């Protein structure tokens, strides 16, 4: 198991206010609007539903009665709820919702580690645009992937993972040699970013292979891969250009 827990930030020059704001917004939505992940009606109203994105219309489904295979206890699983915004905007709203404490904790840890360096490279406004754009592209990757493979188009998807994958794609291109502190089994080690992030991306590719024939346990690996690739291609468009210093010499005639 390889888990990033920090990186070298000694050269950071600005306070990553946008990155902090994104983390705070995710936590606020999860705690107060999703009620720690228990408000399924809210969650099912503002998550990305591939069928809605492809059709452009809001889809509402009925409640399903499910039974726990162990306890045999019956419980209600609400269907897709009314979305009071254009369905295409769920590509944005879904980026600030999570399915549980472990989901949001993992995502916010990765955003905390990798986001501040890109914000330092891009500036506040550019970083915000980059983050949101990668998230939207990641969401569309999931939608198109689900449609192409014939997966359930009414299965909602949510989480900041796609946008954060874009951040990691930009990070590995901007800072391939930066030391990332990772926890491996019983120790903490520092490895270059291209190893830490590269192993993570390889894991996404390997796990996504299962999606070629079946659902992947609720994890939208296509969104992770799509977001990562988007970050690779877009990062240079958003990084602030460093001024070129021209050495002017006097000419004597």
C-alpha positions in Angstrom: 0.0 0.0 0.0 1.4 3.4 -1.0 -0.3 6.4 0.5 0.9 10.0 -0.1 0.9 12.0 3.1 2.8 15.2 2.1 5.3 16.8 -0.2 8.1 19.3 -0.3 6.6 22.8 -0.2 9.7 24.9 0.6 9.6 26.7 -2.7 5.9 27.7 -2.4 5.5 31.5 -2.7 1.8 32.1 -2.3 -0.8 31.0 0.2 -3.1 28.5 -1.6 -6.3 30.2 -0.8 -8.4 28.6 -3.5 -7.2 25.1 -2.6 -8.2 25.8 1.0 -11.6 27.1 -0.1 -12.2 24.0 -2.2 -11.5 21.8 0.7 -13.7 23.8 3.0 -16.6 23.8 0.5 -16.4 20.1 0.1 -16.5 19.6 3.8 -19.4 22.0 4.2 -21.5 20.3 1.5 -20.8 16.8 3.0 -21.6 17.8 6.6 -24.5 20.2 6.2 -26.2 19.5 2.9 -25.5 15.8 2.6 -25.8 15.2 6.4 -22.5 13.2 6.5 -23.6 11.3 3.5 -27.0 10.3 4.9 -29.2 12.7 2.9 -29.7 10.5 -0.1 -32.5 12.7 -1.5 -30.1 15.6 -1.9 -27.3 13.4 -3.1 -29.5 11.7 -5.7 -30.7 15.1 -6.9 -27.4 16.7 -7.6 -25.1 13.8 -8.6 -24.1 13.2 -12.3 -26.5 10.7 -13.9 -25.2 9.6 -17.4 -28.7 9.2 -18.7 -29.6 12.7 -17.8 -26.5 14.2 -19.4 -27.0 12.3 -22.6 -30.7 13.1 -22.9 -30.6 16.6 -21.5 -33.6 16.0 -19.3 -34.2 15.4 -15.6 -35.0 11.7 -14.8 -37.0 10.7 -11.6 -37.2 7.1 -10.5 -39.2 5.5 -7.7 -38.0 4.2 -4.3 -36.6 0.6 -4.2 -37.0 -1.7 -1.2 -33.7 -3.6 -0.6 -32.8 -6.3 1.9 -29.6 -6.8 3.8 -28.3 -10.3 2.8 -26.9 -10.8 6.3 -29.5 -9.3 8.7 -32.4 -9.6 6.2 -33.4 -6.2 7.3 -35.4 -4.2 4.7 -34.6 -0.6 3.9 -35.6 2.0 1.4 -33.2 3.2 -1.3 -34.6 6.5 -2.8 -34.6 6.8 -6.6 -33.3 9.6 -8.6 -34.7 12.9 -7.3 -36.0 16.1 -9.0 -33.1 18.3 -10.0 -34.1 22.0 -9.8 -31.1 23.1 -12.0 -30.2 22.3 -15.6 -29.0 18.7 -15.5 -25.7 19.7 -17.2 -24.8 21.7 -14.0 -24.7 18.5 -12.1 -21.2 18.1 -13.7 -20.2 20.9 -11.3 -22.4 20.1 -8.2 -21.3 16.5 -8.1 -17.7 17.6 -7.7 -18.5 18.9 -4.2 -20.3 15.8 -2.9 -19.0 12.5 -1.5 -20.4 9.1 -0.7 -18.9 8.7 2.8 -16.3 9.8 5.3 -13.5 7.6 3.8 -14.4 9.0 0.3 -14.1 12.6 1.3 -11.1 12.1 3.6 -9.1 10.4 0.9 -10.0 13.1 -1.7 -9.2 16.0 0.6 -5.9 14.5 1.6 -4.8 14.3 -2.1 -6.1 17.8 -2.8 -4.3 19.2 0.2 -1.0 17.6 -0.9 -1.0 18.3 -4.6 -3.3 21.3 -5.1 -1.2 24.0 -3.4 1.8 23.5 -5.8 -0.3 24.0 -8.9 -2.0 27.0 -7.4 1.5 28.4 -6.8 2.3 27.8 -10.5 -1.0 29.1 -11.9 -2.2 31.8 -9.5 -5.6 31.7 -7.8 -8.0 32.3 -10.6 -6.3 30.1 -13.2 -6.1 27.3 -10.7 -9.8 27.5 -10.0 -10.6 27.4 -13.7 -8.2 24.5 -14.2 -9.7 22.5 -11.3 -13.3 23.0 -12.5 -12.5 22.3 -16.1 -10.7 19.0 -15.3 -13.7 18.0 -13.1 -16.2 18.6 -15.9 -14.0 16.7 -18.4 -13.7 13.8 -15.9 -17.5 13.7 -15.4 -18.0 13.6 -19.2 -15.5 10.8 -19.5 -17.5 8.8 -17.0 -20.7 9.5 -18.9 -19.3 8.6 -22.3 -17.5 5.5 -21.0 -20.7 4.3 -19.3 -22.7 4.7 -22.5 -20.1 3.1 -24.7 -19.8 0.0 -22.5 -23.6 -0.3 -21.9 -23.4 0.3 -18.2 -26.4 1.4 -16.1 -27.0 5.0 -17.3 -29.2 5.7 -14.2 -26.4 5.1 -11.7 -25.5 8.4 -10.1 -21.8 9.4 -9.8 -20.3 12.0 -7.4 -17.0 13.1 -5.8 -14.1 15.4 -6.4 -11.9 12.5 -7.6 -12.0 13.5 -11.2 -11.0 17.1 -10.6 -8.3 16.0 -8.2 -7.0 13.5 -10.8 -6.6 16.5 -13.1 -4.6 18.2 -10.4 -2.4 15.2 -10.1 -1.9 15.1 -13.9 -0.8 18.7 -13.9 1.4 18.1 -10.8 3.4 15.2 -12.4 4.1 17.3 -15.5 5.1 20.4 -13.5 7.0 18.7 -10.7 8.1 15.2 -11.8 11.1 15.2 -9.4 9.5 16.8 -6.4 9.8 14.7 -3.3 6.5 13.2 -2.1 6.3 11.6 1.3 4.5 8.3 1.2 3.5 5.8 3.8 4.4 2.2 2.7 3.6 -0.6 5.1 5.5 0.3 8.3 7.5 3.3 7.2 7.4 6.7 5.6 9.6 7.3 2.6 10.2 10.2 0.2 10.0 9.4 -3.5 9.9 11.5 -6.7 6.4 12.6 -7.8 6.6 10.6 -11.0 6.8 7.4 -8.9 4.1 8.3 -6.4 1.7 9.7 -8.9 2.7 7.2 -11.6 1.9 4.2 -9.4 -1.5 5.8 -8.5 -2.3 6.2 -12.2 -1.2 2.7 -13.0 -3.6 1.5 -10.3 -6.4 3.4 -12.0 -5.6 1.8 -15.3 -5.5 -1.7 -13.9 -8.7 -1.4 -12.0 -10.5 0.2 -15.0 -9.9 -2.9 -17.0 -12.7 -4.6 -15.0 -15.0 -2.0 -16.4 -14.6 -3.5 -19.9 -17.0 -6.2 -19.0 -18.8 -5.2 -15.8 -19.5 -2.4 -13.3 -16.5 -1.5 -11.2 -17.8 -1.5 -7.7 -19.2 2.0 -7.7 -15.8 3.6 -8.5 -15.8 5.8 -11.6 -12.3 4.9 -12.9 -13.0 6.5 -16.3 -13.5 9.8 -14.5 -10.1 9.4 -12.8 -8.3 8.6 -16.0 -10.2 11.3 -18.0 -9.4 13.9 -15.4 -5.7 12.9 -15.2 -5.3 13.1 -18.9 -7.1 16.4 -19.0 -4.7 17.7 -16.4 -1.7 16.6 -18.5 -2.9 18.4 -21.6 -4.3 21.5 -20.0 -1.7 22.4 -17.3 0.6 24.4 -19.6 -2.3 26.6 -20.7 -3.0 27.7 -17.2 0.5 28.0 -15.7 1.6 31.6 -15.5 4.4 32.5 -17.9 7.6 33.6 -16.3 8.9 36.9 -17.5 11.9 36.6 -19.9 14.8 38.7 -18.8 16.6 40.2 -21.7 20.2 41.3 -21.2 20.4 44.6 -23.1 23.9 45.6 -24.1 24.9 49.0 -25.4 26.0 49.1 -28.9 28.8 51.4 -29.9 29.1 52.7 -33.5 
